Amino acid sequence: MADGASGSTVPRRQLGRYLRELRNKARLTVKAAAETLEWSEAKIWRIETGQTSLRSHDVETMCRVYGAGNDLAGALMALAKETKAKGWWHSYGDVIPGWLDVYISLEGAATALSVYQSELVPGLLQTEDYARTLIRTDHPELNEQEIERRVQLRIERQALLTRVTDPPGMGVVLNESVVRRPIGGQKIMADQLAHLLEVSELPNLAVRVMPFAGGMHHGVTSGPFVMLEFPINGTGMPTEPTTIYIEGHAGALYLDKPHEVELYEQAFNHIQRASLSEAASKTVIADAVREWRK
């Protein structure tokens, strides 16, 4: 099997993007970088477009030539080791530091996001108070300043839904428990659900509720996930493969193999069909707002 054909393409493409940014920051052309590294220009191009995996030693050499600091070089070397993995797990704050977050990069590049959530409002639709409650509960070791930084990062991410140029389409299905569970108390929940109703009016956002009465459905077995789709380039190919993102307590899983993606595409289609219509979902959410405000 060819070197670039094994493992997940997600870490390869991300690594290539970071290395390209470093080369540009160092004001080196592909030709100049190739001459300094004693590689071919074609090899640099394959690396930067994510078509080949890399040894961490090669990444260390590139980082040295491009003038990257030790912390960044170490993170990219760790990422290089993941380019050959079949299923790519990373732990937050370990292999990939917060300032090199892969999901945020993918989210910002996506043209469409399909989201199923069984317990919580998705981050792109959260209010500050709701997000603050989740972060404070999930990370009791953080001080207030660190909590606020994470809250603001989450809120800043939401700008992509209303950006002027090509905002992504977003289809969201929420299990009914999301609107019934009192995260942070009644006022926070009422404000959160009112915000959900407000943003659901965006032309690129569709919000549906999966009612308890729906019984068994594909989301019960799949669990929460996000499917990210990406723009088509000049050759008619997507700039990134469709990717499934699954977040766990200790890390996140990125899936992009065609058979994996197909399973989740089918699951989301079934979940959508089993859920309430957009109009009926708005009624359920509006009723919940009134109940929380009593």
N, C-alpha and C positions, 0 to 999 in steps of 0.2 A: 504493500500500500504506500502511495506517495506520502511524503512527509506532511504536506498540508491537508491531506484528506482524513487524517485521524483526529479524534477528539472533537470537542465543541468549537464551533467557529466564533462564539461570543468572546471568549478571552483573547483569541488571536486577533480579532478585529479591534478590540479595545486596546490591546498592547500596541498594535500598529498605529492606532490613532494617537496614543500618548507619545510614541517615539517620533512620529511625524511632527507633532507640536514642538517637541524638544529640538528637533533639527531646525525647524523654522525659527524658533526663538534664538538658536545659536547662529542664525543667518548663514546656514550652509545649504547649498543646492544639493540635489541628489547626486550630481556628478562629483562635487567636492567631498561629500560624505563618503561616497564609494571609493574615491582615491585615498582618503585618509584611512579608511578601514581595510583597504586592499580587497574590496569586494566588487562585484559587478553592479552597475546601476539597476539591472533587472532584479538582483537580489534585494536591494533596498526597496524597490517598488513592491515586490512580493511581500516583504515584511510589513510595509506600511499599509497595504491593502488587506492584511490578515489572511493571506493565502498560504502561509507556512508557519509552522511552530518554530520556537526558538529555544536554544539552550540558555540557561541563566547566565553562563559565562559570556555569551555573545551580547546579551543585553547589558551586562556590566561594562563591556568594552564600548558599546554605543553610548551609554550614559556618560562614560568618562570623556569621550570625544565631544559629546554635546554639552558638557559642563553641568550635568545634573548633580544635585546634592546627594549625600549618602542616604538620607531617608527615602527620597524618591527612587533612587537606584535600587534600594533594597526592596521597595514595594513592587517595582516593575520586574525585578528578578523573581520574586515570589509569583507574580502573575504569569511569567514565562513558564514556570513549572506546571501551571494549570492548563496551558495550551494543549497538552496531550491527554488531558483527562476526558473520560467518556461522559461523565456527569459532573458538572463543575459546582463545587460547594466552596463558599468562602465565609469566614466568620468576620463579622463587623469588628473593626478596630484591631484585627489580627493580620491576616494576609493583605487585606485592602484597607488602608486607613480611610477615615471618613472623608478626607479631602480628595480622595481618588475613588469616589463612589461610582460603581459601574451602572447600577440601576438608574440613577438620576440621569446619567449620560444617555442611556438607551431611551428613557422616558422622553427626554427632550428631543430626540431624533425621530420618534415614532409619528406616523400619520394616523394610526388608529390604535386604541386601547380597549380591550374587552375585559371587564373585571367582574369576578364573582366574589362576594364577601359574605361570610356566614355570621360574623360576630360584630364587626366594626365598620364604621363609615370609612371609605378609602381615604388615604392621606390627601389626595388632590381635592377632596370635597369637605375636609374638616375645618371647623372654626378653631380659632386660637385656644379657647378655653377647653374644648374637647381634646385637641391635640396635646395641650399642656397636661391634662388629666392622664392621658395614656402614657406620655413620656415619663411623667413623675412616678407613676405606678410601676412602669416597666424598668425604670432605671433609678431605684432609690439611692444609689451611690452618688448620683450627680448633685452638684450644688445648684442653686437657683440660676446663676449666670449661665451655666452649661445647659440647663433645661430651656432657658429662654432662647439661646442660640439655636437649639434644635427645633424649637417651635417656629422661630422665624424662618429657618431653612425650609420647613414644611410649607409655610404660608407662601414663601417666595416661589416655590415650585409651581404653585397654582396659577401663576401668571401665564403659563403655556396654554391654558384652556381659552384665554381671551386675547392671546397675542394677535396682532394685526395680520401677520403673514402666516397663512396655512396653519391655523390651530388644529390640533388632532381631533378626530372624531372619537368619542368615548361612550361606550355602551356599558352600563353598570346594572348588575342584578344584586339586590340586597336581600338576604334572608330576613324574614319578618322579625327575627330576634334582634336585628340591628336597630330597629325603630322602637323596640319594647324594652331593651336593656338600659337601665338608668346609669349611664356613664357620667360620673361627675355630679349627679343630682338632677332634679327636675328642671331647673332653669337652664342649665347647660344643655340638657337634652332638647328642651323646647327650642332654644336658640339654634342648636345644631340642625334640627330637622327643618326649622324655618329657612335656614340657609340652604339646605338641600333642595327645598321647594324653589327657592330663588334661582339657584344655579341650574336647576333642571329646565329652566326656560331658555337656556342657551341653545342656539340652533345645532350645535355640534355635540350636545350631550343628551343622552337618553337614560333615564333612571327607571328601573322596574323593581317591584317587590315580589319576592317569592313567598307566598302565604303559607302559614303552618298547615292550612287545609290542603296544600298541594301534595302532602305526604312524601313518599319516596321520590327523589329525583336525582339527576346525575351529580349535582353539587354535594349531596350527602357523602358520596364516595370519593369525589375528586378533591374536596376541600377547597379553600380559597385559592384563587390564582389570578394572574394578569396575563393576557395574551397581547403582545406588542407586534404591530405590523409597521413596515418601513417603506419610504418612498421608492419609486422605480427610477433607476438611472437611465442614461442615454442608450444603453444596450438592451433595455427592456427587462433588466434583472433588478431585484430589490437591493438597496444599498446595504441592508443587513437581513439575515434570515429571520423569518417570523420566530419569535422567541417567547417561551412560556416562563414566567417568573413566579416562583413559589417561595414565600418567606416563612421561615421557621424560627423557633425561639433561639437557636444557636447559630443560624446562618441562613443563606438563601441558595436556592437551586435554580439554575438556568438550563432550560431544555430547548434545543433547536433542531434535533433530528426530525426528518419529515414524518416518521411514524409516531413520534412523541407529540408533535404539533397537531397531527391529525386527530389523535385521541382527545386532546383538549378542545380543538375546534368543534368536534362532534358534541362534546360535553356542554360547551357553552351554547351551542345551538339548541340542544335539548332543554337546558336550563331556561333560556329565553322563552321558548315555546310554552313551558310549564308555568312561567311567571305571569303576573297580572299585566294588563296593558299599561302603557305610560299614564293614561288618564286615570285608570283605576288605582294605580300606584300612588299618584298624587293625592287622591282622595284618602287612601290609607295613611299617608304621611301627614296630611293636613289634620286628619282626625287625631293622630297621635300627638301633634303639636298642641291641640286644644286640651287633650287629656293631661299632658305634662304641665300645662299652664294653670290647671285648676288648683 
